[in-house]
Amino acid sequence: MFLLAASLLAALAPAPASPVTQPSPIPSVTTILPADIPLVVLVSTKAADWQTLGRFQLFQSAYAGLKALVPPSVQLDYTNNVDSWLGDEVALVLLPQVGKAATINSSFLALAPVRNGTRLQQLLAQLQPGKQQSLTELQYKGVTILDLKTLAPTLSPQNPKQPTSVQPSLLQQFNVSNLAITSPPPSQPNPRANQLNQETAIALLPTGYVIAASSVKPIEQFLDLPKGGNTLAQNPQFQRAIQRPRIGPKLITFYEDPSKFFLLFNSLAKDPSLPFSIPLNASIRSEQLKQFSAICGFLLVQSEGLRLQINTYFRTPTTYRDNIPSFEVNQVLERIPATSYSAANGRNLKRKWQTLLLAFGSDPQLNSGLNQFRNFIRSMIGLDFDQDIISWMDGDYASFFYPTKKGIASLISPEFNAGMGFLVQTSNRIAAEIALKRLNQFVNSYSNGSITVANRDIQGKPVTSWEMKTGNAANSLFAYSWVDGNTLLMTTGLGAMTDLVPLPYESLPKAFTFTTATHSLPSPNEGYFYLNMGAFLSWAYGFVPPAQSRDPYFHIFQQLIGSIRSISATSFVTAEQEQLDGLVVLAPAKK
């Protein structure tokens, strides 16, 4: 595994940018996988695909650092030692569950096509066991399996085994000359059997594929799969999913059958050999997952940076968009300043809350937590969260974090220089105003008059401000205003509101960083998440202690993370699928 890691490291060496690619054909490894596979991850082994990362400064810096960490003794010529025999992709597979329990060691394997058997044989010839290793040849259904077991480094053998002869079949198939294969005599028990705690099994199939796993069991299970049935390549859901998207080189592709993966995951989570525990979410039921036929995702390279896309396909068409008010999509973005550190907008908080209740209401613990939250709101401010607050938030909404020296920011610290805003559209302004009036009454009574509710004016726009007892607008803690007939704006103080009313100096959709982060994402959509990494880091570095800022490792961290210009994401829903897209915009490599 370490040799393969070194090989992939060599593949990441910077190279000229590659042109945009067309959709790939069905990967060859999927022609020998069953159609009902729970999960498969396809990793491209094309050096040209990974070399496209070299156009970005982040990966050039990471490559230089990783290369310095790999000892010269394990540096490999990727082209000759790996790329010369390996096919276009490696499949990382979780096999269907067999029996009542499954473990990682019995379910996981790697599968890859072999282009040049001779080159692979030369690489396998390097598997020469040392004093702390044992290499055994096994036969299973006509396939030869090499089982390499390694002792713990801290243990020393008490009864070293003697080399035994190698059968001709192994030499003929793998051509591993001068390979010392050891195994215990058939009539004697192996005194070190319980000391062998690391295992790697490799098999070369007659069909031209190589399998690797952490034990022999998953290879045997794979060979036990029925022959002649439908394959993953013939699965209509996989065929539809694999053709997306038409953007650039696909580095990683994954495909999942949600129902089958959920059942397998529940079993794997109980595997005692795992080095960490996996909490099970009892609120997710297999019945709920049956509404989804497949989940497919891609990690790929485009001109701006790294793109992630995840598609979830419904088994039957959905009517998600029914009864949603017809507000203009992303209209609220025009009221967010272009200088914002981050922003997130979406549609219909009322619907999202109802979806949350549907998803988690069947879990007693989570349902109890939701009820405690409702009771807290009711006891504190006398409002029913479902009926009085969330029910009228049925249009577009947005929250944002932006630079300002006014409002609460000035009260916290003169150097804080940040404020928060929240925008929400409604089809029921009367209900919203009733809730706000009751909220104002609560603040006044709960604070015993130390906070007053004042009516202010900003360029002819009425604003309601919560101010400290002095009545000074500079000490405003919270403010809100109806910026149009159905849009409510709330900010951290009256001063912060002045940067936004009637409109910001320049709106977010006109910002170059925002347009670069979102122009290639699907539109129309359900809203964006956006982080201006450069602006946010500039603000955050103001809180770094001087001693930390002088640390050389901190400077390395700054160089790496500073090459990330923005992070953005969006989603959309149709009757057939839900799609999530994320984009990390990266600075180009320095010439």
C-alpha positions, -999 to 999 in steps of 0.1 A, spaced: 0 0 0 29 24 8 44 17 -26 11 25 -43 9 57 -23 43 67 -34 33 59 -70 2 81 -68 24 109 -53 46 107 -84 15 110 -105 6 143 -89 37 160 -103 27 193 -120 19 191 -157 3 214 -182 -35 219 -179 -56 193 -197 -86 203 -219 -122 197 -208 -131 160 -212 -162 144 -225 -183 119 -205 -163 87 -199 -176 53 -211 -188 28 -186 -158 18 -165 -146 -17 -174 -144 -29 -137 -182 -24 -134 -187 -52 -160 -176 -78 -134 -194 -63 -104 -229 -73 -94 -258 -49 -102 -268 -47 -65 -234 -37 -51 -239 -16 -20 -210 8 -27 -182 13 -52 -157 41 -54 -138 45 -87 -105 62 -85 -89 73 -118 -54 61 -123 -47 82 -154 -17 103 -146 -30 130 -170 -61 134 -149 -42 139 -116 -16 161 -132 -43 187 -139 -41 195 -102 -6 209 -109 -22 240 -124 -32 251 -88 -8 265 -62 -23 245 -34 -14 212 -50 20 223 -61 28 233 -25 13 200 -12 32 180 -37 65 196 -28 59 189 9 48 153 4 77 145 -19 101 156 9 85 132 33 88 101 11 121 84 16 142 81 -16 143 44 -12 106 41 -19 104 66 -48 88 49 -77 88 56 -114 50 57 -118 50 55 -156 71 23 -156 61 6 -124 24 13 -122 9 32 -151 25 7 -176 3 -22 -163 -27 -6 -145 -60 1 -163 -78 34 -162 -94 31 -128 -93 13 -94 -126 2 -79 -128 3 -41 -158 -20 -33 -180 -30 -4 -194 -64 -12 -230 -74 -4 -234 -87 31 -233 -125 36 -246 -139 68 -257 -121 99 -225 -100 105 -200 -82 83 -166 -67 90 -144 -44 70 -118 -71 65 -144 -95 51 -163 -69 29 -138 -45 14 -116 -51 -16 -98 -32 -44 -103 -42 -80 -84 -30 -111 -80 -39 -148 -46 -50 -159 -33 -37 -192 1 -54 -192 5 -86 -172 42 -87 -177 47 -54 -160 25 -64 -131 45 -96 -127 76 -75 -123 60 -55 -96 48 -86 -78 83 -99 -79 92 -72 -53 69 -90 -27 98 -108 -11 90 -117 25 115 -108 51 120 -124 85 88 -109 99 66 -120 70 49 -151 56 37 -155 20 13 -183 12 -2 -195 -21 -38 -205 -20 -61 -219 -47 -98 -211 -48 -121 -219 -77 -92 -221 -101 -77 -187 -90 -44 -183 -73 -44 -160 -42 -12 -147 -26 -16 -142 11 11 -120 27 10 -118 65 33 -94 84 43 -96 121 39 -67 145 72 -48 144 77 -51 182 74 -88 182 103 -112 175 97 -147 161 102 -176 185 102 -204 160 112 -191 125 97 -211 97 118 -226 70 113 -217 33 94 -243 13 93 -249 -24 71 -229 -47 46 -247 -69 51 -242 -107 15 -229 -111 24 -198 -90 56 -191 -110 37 -196 -143 9 -172 -133 28 -145 -116 64 -152 -129 77 -143 -95 112 -158 -97 135 -157 -67 105 -153 -44 109 -169 -10 75 -182 -1 72 -196 34 45 -216 51 44 -240 81 47 -277 75 13 -293 69 15 -316 100 27 -289 124 8 -259 139 21 -225 132 35 -212 165 33 -176 152 -2 -177 138 -16 -154 164 13 -129 160 5 -122 123 -15 -90 126 -12 -75 92 -24 -92 60 -26 -85 23 -42 -108 -2 -37 -105 -40 -53 -124 -68 -50 -122 -106 -82 -131 -124 -81 -149 -157 -103 -122 -171 -75 -96 -167 -82 -80 -133 -62 -79 -101 -79 -80 -67 -63 -68 -34 -78 -70 0 -68 -70 37 -76 -107 39 -84 -137 17 -121 -138 27 -135 -109 5 -116 -123 -25 -133 -157 -19 -166 -140 -15 -161 -121 -48 -153 -154 -65 -185 -168 -50 -207 -142 -67 -231 -158 -92 -218 -156 -128 -240 -146 -157 -263 -123 -138 -268 -86 -143 -237 -65 -137 -233 -30 -124 -225 -18 -159 -260 -30 -169 -278 -13 -140 -299 16 -156 -294 38 -125 -257 34 -128 -257 40 -165 -276 72 -161 -255 85 -132 -221 77 -146 -225 101 -176 -227 131 -154 -212 157 -154 -197 171 -186 -172 194 -169 -137 180 -166 -115 150 -156 -132 128 -130 -107 119 -103 -131 100 -81 -166 86 -88 -188 68 -62 -220 49 -66 -243 37 -38 -274 17 -34 -288 35 -3 -310 7 11 -283 -20 7 -255 2 20 -275 12 51 -281 -24 61 -244 -32 55 -233 -1 73 -253 -10 104 -234 -43 105 -200 -28 98 -205 -3 126 -205 -32 151 -172 -46 138 -150 -50 169 -118 -47 149 -125 -10 140 -100 14 157 -129 38 164 -166 35 172 -193 45 146 -225 60 161 -256 47 145 -284 71 137 -315 53 148 -337 80 132 -328 68 97 -350 39 88 -345 15 59 -381 22 48 -372 59 44 -342 51 22 -363 30 -1 -376 62 -17 -341 66 -32 -329 43 -60 -293 54 -61 -267 80 -50 -238 89 -73 -210 115 -68 -180 129 -86 -148 147 -76 -134 164 -107 -112 192 -119 -125 223 -137 -107 255 -147 -115 273 -114 -106 244 -90 -121 212 -75 -157 204 -81 -179 179 -61 -212 168 -74 -236 144 -57 -269 132 -73 -296 114 -54 -323 97 -75 -358 92 -64 -374 58 -70 -407 75 -79 -412 112 -90 -416 137 -62 -438 168 -59 -413 188 -38 -421 221 -54 -459 220 -48 -473 250 -28 -441 271 -27 -448 308 -31 -435 322 -64 -408 345 -52 -379 353 -76 -351 328 -70 -321 343 -52 -337 377 -52 -325 383 -16 -288 382 -28 -292 418 -41 -295 430 -5 -263 413 7 -231 434 5 -204 424 -20 -178 425 8 -194 397 28 -172 372 44 -198 345 39 -234 340 30 -260 313 27 -295 315 12 -323 291 5 -360 287 0 -389 281 24 -377 276 60 -412 264 68 -408 235 44 -373 227 57 -386 226 93 -414 203 83 -389 180 65 -367 180 96 -397 169 118 -406 142 93 -370 129 92 -363 129 129 -397 128 146 -397 90 146 -366 89 168 -376 92 205 -344 110 216 -344 135 188 -381 140 191 -377 148 228 -350 173 219 -373 190 194 -401 192 220 -377 207 246 -367 234 221 -404 242 214 -411 244 251 -381 266 257 -393 291 231 -428 290 245 -417 296 281 -392 323 272 -411 345 248 -446 331 249 -446 321 212 -453 288 195 -423 281 173 -443 262 147 -474 284 145 -461 319 154 -425 320 140 -416 294 114 -450 293 97 -447 326 79 -411 321 68 -421 305 35 -401 325 9 -364 330 1 -341 336 31 -304 344 36 -280 348 64 -246 366 59 -215 377 78 -200 410 66 -175 436 76 -188 466 97 -175 487 125 -210 495 138 -237 478 159 -227 451 183 -193 449 167 -183 482 183 -196 471 217 -177 438 216 -143 452 205 -131 480 182 -112 454 162 -141 430 158 -153 447 126 -181 422 117 -218 420 117 -245 395 109 -277 399 89 -307 378 82 -332 383 53 -365 364 50 -394 368 26 -430 359 36 -464 355 20 -480 365 54 -466 398 66 -494 402 91 -484 371 110 -448 382 109 -456 416 124 -477 400 152 -447 378 161 -423 408 160 -446 429 182 -449 401 208 -411 397 207 -406 434 213 -429 432 243 -410 403 257 -376 421 254 -389 451 272 -405 432 301 -377 406 304 -350 432 306 -369 453 332 -366 483 310 -328 481 306 -334 475 268 -358 498 250 -375 493 217 -371 525 196 -384 535 162 -356 549 140 -352 561 105 -325 553 79 -328 574 47 -366 574 50 -369 537 58 -385 529 93 -363 507 115 -370 491 148 -340 491 172 -334 473 205 -312 497 225 -296 498 259 -312 520 285 -293 551 275 -315 553 244 -284 560 224 -287 545 189 -250 537 190 -257 512 217 -282 493 195 -281 455 200 -306 444 173 -325 460 145 -350 450 119 -368 467 90 -392 458 62 -370 466 32 -399 459 8 -435 447 10 -426 411 19 -389 411 29 -377 414 65 -341 424 73 -326 418 107 -291 428 118 -268 430 148 -277 466 156 -288 498 140 -253 508 130 -249 476 111 -283 482 94 -270 515 79 -246 496 57 -276 477 42 -305 502 39 -319 511 15 -293 489 -4 -256 480 1 -231 501 -18 -225 470 -41 -245 438 -40 -231 403 -37 -240 391 -72 -217 419 -86 -187 407 -67 -160 391 -88 -152 365 -61 -188 355 -58 -195 353 -96 -163 331 -100 -175 309 -72 -211 304 -85 -213 310 -123 -205 274 -131 -230 260 -106 -265 250 -117 -292 277 -119 -320 280 -110 -313 263 -76 -323 262 -40 -298 288 -29 -260 291 -23 -235 287 4 -206 310 -1 -173 317 17 -149 343 6 -118 326 20 -94 355 14 -116 381 31 -125 357 60 -89 348 67 -78 384 66 -104 391 93 -96 359 113 -58 366 113 -65 397 134 -73 375 163 -41 353 160 -17 360 189 16 376 178 37 347 190 16 323 169 18 345 139 56 343 140 56 305 141 71 291 108 46 263 107 18 289 109 33 306 78 32 273 59 -4 269 69 -11 304 57 4 297 23 -16 265 18 -50 278 30 -44 312 15 -44 296 -20 -81 288 -15 -100 317 -29 -136 307 -21 -158 277 -13 -193 276 -26 -222 251 -29 -257 248 -42 -285 223 -47 -316 218 -67 -345 194 -68 -365 180 -97 -392 154 -99 -365 127 -106 -335 137 -85 -318 160 -60 -284 174 -69 -257 190 -47 -228 208 -62 -197 222 -44 -168 242 -58 -134 251 -42 -119 279 -63 -81 277 -61 -53 302 -70 -33 293 -101 2 280 -96 30 305 -96 51 305 -127 
